[in-house]
């Protein structure tokens, strides 16, 4: 019999006590305290830090300081407008070709007493009139496309200081950026309720477009609901009257 076995038989209570102490020490060292980190709601700014014991965080929004330019809207869908410009260019090319053909080959047909038809070149007045009508027709569809593009807002930016607003339209040619006083602009609808309705009911029954109208113009700029409203609360704060 070894010395250890003899010691175990003589002092079983001491062995059990030492074993329990070792198990307790190992379990205590394996559990490390965790640091509680605050939670934030990332859907709006600025945000309020949550307090222990609460389950919901209410966002607190306040107007920014306007120390720099702030982009509040960006149009994401411009493919249809680019296609319309392409179609307008093709249509214009077609009508101009017809106008050239009318000027060059337009003729008058005359029939004599024997039923023989003769073709003579039309008078200058007739050829000019036909070419002019074709030329004007070539401008109708492109004009409509360009007018819609000038009314469609591509970006809306609050300039530094918060008193002026720059609206960039989606036109390909001409003046693309117009600057207005912030107080002269008004929106046809609030953005936050519409975005909430789009998430809940897929925007059924709501208009597809929102108009941001300057006081100096008869028609407003078109803002599409599926565009990117960077800060919808700021938009409602500035333009909903």
VEXDREN-2710 file (C-alpha; in Angstrom, 1 decimal):
% VEXDREN-2710
k/r/px/py/pz
1/UNK/0.0/0.0/0.0
2/UNK/1.4/3.3/-1.1
3/UNK/1.6/6.4/1.1
4/UNK/-1.0/8.2/-0.9
5/UNK/-3.5/5.4/-0.6
6/UNK/-2.9/5.2/3.1
7/UNK/-3.3/8.9/3.4
8/UNK/-6.6/8.8/1.4
9/UNK/-8.0/6.2/3.7
10/UNK/-7.0/8.1/6.8
11/UNK/-8.2/11.5/5.6
12/UNK/-11.1/11.2/3.2
13/UNK/-12.7/14.4/4.4
14/UNK/-9.6/16.5/3.6
15/UNK/-9.4/15.2/0.0
16/UNK/-13.1/16.0/-0.6
17/UNK/-12.7/19.5/0.8
18/UNK/-9.6/20.2/-1.4
19/UNK/-11.4/18.8/-4.5
20/UNK/-14.5/21.1/-3.9
21/UNK/-12.2/24.1/-3.4
22/UNK/-10.4/23.4/-6.7
23/UNK/-13.6/23.0/-8.6
24/UNK/-15.0/26.3/-7.2
25/UNK/-11.8/28.2/-8.0
26/UNK/-11.8/27.0/-11.7
27/UNK/-15.5/27.8/-12.3
28/UNK/-15.0/31.3/-10.8
29/UNK/-12.0/32.0/-13.1
30/UNK/-13.7/30.8/-16.2
31/UNK/-16.6/33.2/-15.9
32/UNK/-15.5/36.7/-17.0
33/UNK/-17.6/39.7/-16.3
34/UNK/-19.2/41.3/-19.4
35/UNK/-19.3/45.0/-19.9
36/UNK/-22.8/46.4/-20.6
37/UNK/-22.8/48.5/-23.8
38/UNK/-25.4/51.1/-24.6
39/UNK/-27.9/50.5/-27.4
40/UNK/-28.9/53.0/-30.0
41/UNK/-31.6/53.3/-32.6
42/UNK/-30.0/53.9/-36.0
43/UNK/-33.2/54.9/-37.8
44/UNK/-33.0/58.6/-36.9
45/UNK/-30.6/61.1/-35.4
46/UNK/-29.7/62.4/-32.9
47/UNK/-30.5/59.4/-30.6
48/UNK/-31.1/59.0/-27.0
49/UNK/-29.0/56.5/-25.1
50/UNK/-31.1/53.7/-23.6
51/UNK/-31.2/53.4/-19.8
52/UNK/-31.0/50.0/-18.0
53/UNK/-34.3/48.3/-17.6
54/UNK/-36.0/49.9/-20.6
55/UNK/-37.1/47.9/-23.7
56/UNK/-37.8/50.6/-26.2
57/UNK/-35.8/53.6/-27.3
58/UNK/-37.6/56.7/-28.5
59/UNK/-35.7/58.7/-31.2
60/UNK/-35.2/62.3/-30.6
61/UNK/-34.9/64.5/-33.7
62/UNK/-33.7/68.0/-33.9
63/UNK/-32.9/70.3/-36.9
64/UNK/-29.2/70.3/-37.9
65/UNK/-27.0/73.3/-37.6
66/UNK/-26.6/73.8/-41.4
67/UNK/-22.9/74.3/-41.1
68/UNK/-22.5/72.7/-44.6
69/UNK/-24.6/71.7/-47.6
70/UNK/-27.1/68.9/-46.7
71/UNK/-28.5/66.6/-49.4
72/UNK/-32.0/65.6/-48.5
73/UNK/-33.3/64.0/-51.7
74/UNK/-31.8/62.0/-54.5
75/UNK/-33.7/60.4/-57.5
76/UNK/-32.6/56.8/-58.1
77/UNK/-34.6/55.9/-61.2
78/UNK/-33.5/57.8/-64.3
79/UNK/-33.4/54.9/-66.8
80/UNK/-36.9/55.6/-68.1
81/UNK/-36.0/59.3/-68.7
82/UNK/-32.8/58.3/-70.6
83/UNK/-34.9/55.9/-72.7
84/UNK/-37.3/58.7/-73.4
85/UNK/-34.4/61.0/-74.5
86/UNK/-33.2/58.3/-76.8
87/UNK/-36.6/57.7/-78.3
88/UNK/-37.0/61.4/-78.8
89/UNK/-33.7/61.6/-80.7
90/UNK/-34.7/58.8/-83.0
91/UNK/-38.1/60.3/-83.6
92/UNK/-36.5/63.7/-84.5
93/UNK/-34.1/62.1/-86.9
94/UNK/-37.0/60.3/-88.6
95/UNK/-39.1/63.5/-89.1
96/UNK/-36.1/65.5/-90.4
97/UNK/-35.5/62.8/-93.0
98/UNK/-39.1/63.0/-94.1
99/UNK/-38.8/66.8/-94.3
100/UNK/-35.8/66.5/-96.5
101/UNK/-37.6/64.0/-98.7
102/UNK/-40.6/66.4/-99.0
103/UNK/-38.3/69.3/-100.1
104/UNK/-36.4/67.2/-102.6
105/UNK/-38.9/64.9/-104.2
106/UNK/-42.4/66.3/-103.6
107/UNK/-44.2/66.4/-106.9
108/UNK/-47.7/67.2/-108.4
109/UNK/-49.5/64.8/-110.6
110/UNK/-51.5/66.1/-113.6
111/UNK/-53.6/64.0/-116.0
112/UNK/-54.3/65.1/-119.6
113/UNK/-57.3/64.4/-121.7
114/UNK/-56.0/61.1/-122.9
115/UNK/-55.5/59.9/-119.3
116/UNK/-51.7/60.2/-119.3
117/UNK/-50.3/61.2/-116.0
118/UNK/-47.4/63.6/-115.8
119/UNK/-45.4/64.3/-112.6
120/UNK/-43.9/67.7/-112.1
121/UNK/-42.0/69.1/-109.2
122/UNK/-44.2/70.9/-106.7
123/UNK/-44.0/74.6/-106.2
124/UNK/-41.6/76.0/-103.7
125/UNK/-44.4/77.1/-101.4
126/UNK/-45.8/73.6/-101.2
127/UNK/-42.4/72.0/-100.6
128/UNK/-41.6/74.6/-97.9
129/UNK/-44.9/74.0/-96.2
130/UNK/-44.6/70.2/-96.2
131/UNK/-41.0/70.4/-94.9
132/UNK/-42.0/72.9/-92.2
133/UNK/-44.8/70.7/-90.9
134/UNK/-42.4/67.7/-90.7
135/UNK/-39.8/69.8/-89.0
136/UNK/-42.2/71.0/-86.4
137/UNK/-43.5/67.5/-85.8
138/UNK/-39.9/66.5/-85.0
139/UNK/-39.8/68.9/-82.1
140/UNK/-43.1/67.9/-80.4
141/UNK/-42.1/64.7/-78.6
142/UNK/-38.5/65.8/-77.7
143/UNK/-40.0/69.0/-76.3
144/UNK/-42.4/67.1/-74.1
145/UNK/-39.6/64.9/-72.8
146/UNK/-37.3/67.9/-72.1
147/UNK/-40.1/69.7/-70.3
148/UNK/-40.8/66.7/-68.1
149/UNK/-37.1/66.4/-67.4
150/UNK/-36.9/70.0/-66.3
151/UNK/-39.7/69.4/-63.8
152/UNK/-38.2/66.2/-62.4
153/UNK/-36.0/66.8/-59.4
154/UNK/-32.7/64.9/-59.5
155/UNK/-31.3/66.2/-56.2
156/UNK/-32.5/68.6/-53.5
157/UNK/-29.8/70.2/-51.4
158/UNK/-30.0/72.6/-48.5
159/UNK/-27.1/75.1/-48.9
160/UNK/-24.9/76.2/-46.1
161/UNK/-26.7/78.4/-43.7
162/UNK/-30.2/76.8/-44.3
163/UNK/-31.7/79.8/-46.1
164/UNK/-31.3/78.6/-49.7
165/UNK/-32.2/75.4/-51.5
166/UNK/-30.6/74.1/-54.7
167/UNK/-32.7/71.9/-56.9
168/UNK/-31.0/70.0/-59.7
169/UNK/-33.4/68.8/-62.5
170/UNK/-32.9/65.8/-64.7
171/UNK/-32.6/67.6/-68.0
172/UNK/-29.8/66.7/-70.4
173/UNK/-29.4/70.2/-71.8
174/UNK/-30.0/73.7/-70.6
175/UNK/-30.0/75.1/-67.1
176/UNK/-29.9/72.1/-64.6
177/UNK/-29.7/73.8/-61.2
178/UNK/-32.0/76.4/-59.8
179/UNK/-31.6/78.1/-56.4
180/UNK/-34.7/79.2/-54.3
181/UNK/-35.2/80.7/-50.9
182/UNK/-36.2/78.0/-48.5
183/UNK/-39.3/79.9/-47.2
184/UNK/-40.6/80.1/-50.8
185/UNK/-40.8/76.3/-51.2
186/UNK/-43.7/74.2/-50.1
187/UNK/-44.4/70.4/-50.4
188/UNK/-47.7/68.9/-51.5
189/UNK/-47.4/66.2/-48.9
190/UNK/-45.5/65.1/-45.8
191/UNK/-42.8/62.4/-46.3
192/UNK/-42.8/60.5/-43.0
193/UNK/-46.4/59.3/-43.1
194/UNK/-46.1/58.3/-46.7
195/UNK/-42.9/56.2/-46.0
196/UNK/-44.7/54.6/-43.1
197/UNK/-47.7/53.7/-45.3
198/UNK/-45.4/52.3/-48.0
199/UNK/-43.9/49.9/-45.4
200/UNK/-47.2/48.9/-44.0
201/UNK/-49.7/48.9/-46.9
202/UNK/-47.4/49.1/-50.0
203/UNK/-48.6/52.7/-50.5
204/UNK/-52.0/51.7/-51.9
205/UNK/-54.2/54.7/-52.8
206/UNK/-51.3/57.1/-52.5
207/UNK/-50.0/59.3/-55.3
208/UNK/-46.8/58.2/-57.0
209/UNK/-45.3/61.7/-57.0
210/UNK/-44.8/64.5/-54.6
211/UNK/-44.5/68.1/-55.7
212/UNK/-42.1/70.7/-54.3
213/UNK/-43.4/74.0/-55.5
214/UNK/-41.7/77.4/-55.5
215/UNK/-44.0/80.4/-55.1
216/UNK/-42.5/81.9/-58.3
217/UNK/-43.5/79.0/-60.5
218/UNK/-46.9/77.6/-61.6
219/UNK/-45.8/74.0/-61.5
220/UNK/-43.6/72.3/-58.9
221/UNK/-40.7/69.9/-59.1
222/UNK/-41.6/66.2/-59.1
223/UNK/-40.1/64.1/-56.3
224/UNK/-40.8/60.4/-56.7
225/UNK/-41.8/58.4/-53.6
226/UNK/-39.2/55.7/-54.4
227/UNK/-36.4/58.2/-54.4
228/UNK/-34.0/58.4/-51.6
229/UNK/-35.1/60.8/-48.9
230/UNK/-31.9/61.1/-46.8
231/UNK/-33.6/62.8/-43.9
232/UNK/-37.5/62.7/-44.2
233/UNK/-37.9/64.4/-40.9
234/UNK/-35.8/67.4/-42.1
235/UNK/-37.8/67.5/-45.3
236/UNK/-41.1/67.7/-43.5
237/UNK/-39.7/70.3/-41.1
238/UNK/-38.6/72.6/-43.9
239/UNK/-41.3/72.3/-46.6
240/UNK/-44.5/71.0/-45.0
241/UNK/-46.7/74.1/-44.4
END
